[in-house]
Amino acid sequence: MPVQSRIDRELAEQFKEVAEFKGLSEAEIIRQLIRDYVDATDVDELAEHLRADIERRIKKFKKN
């Protein structure tokens, strides 16, 4: 399923310049950025943060 979003003209031009410089398509540059982001994301830390936030919200909800 394709994802669509709008980016500003300046950012779009930067993607185009990087793609031309590296000899890749703009889509390939975006795919690589996403892969790098996912690889750099600590999923366990993110899950722990979300769990703690949910527990805090539940406690707050129970008090009211």
C-alpha positions, 0 to 999 in steps of 0.5 A, spaced: 500 500 500 503 506 497 504 512 502 503 519 500 505 525 503 506 532 501 513 535 503 515 542 502 519 544 495 526 545 498 526 538 501 523 535 495 529 539 491 534 536 496 532 529 495 532 530 487 539 533 488 542 527 493 538 522 488 542 525 482 549 525 486 548 518 488 545 515 481 539 513 485 532 514 484 528 519 489 524 513 491 531 509 493 533 514 497 527 515 501 527 507 502 534 507 504 532 513 509 527 509 512 531 502 513 536 506 516 531 509 521 528 503 523 535 500 524 537 505 528 530 505 532 531 501 539 524 498 539 525 495 546 526 502 549 520 505 545 516 499 547 518 500 555 517 508 554 510 506 551 508 501 557 510 506 562 506 511 559 500 507 558 500 505 565 501 512 568 495 514 564 491 508 566 493 510 574 490 517 572 484 514 569 482 510 575 483 516 580 478 520 576 
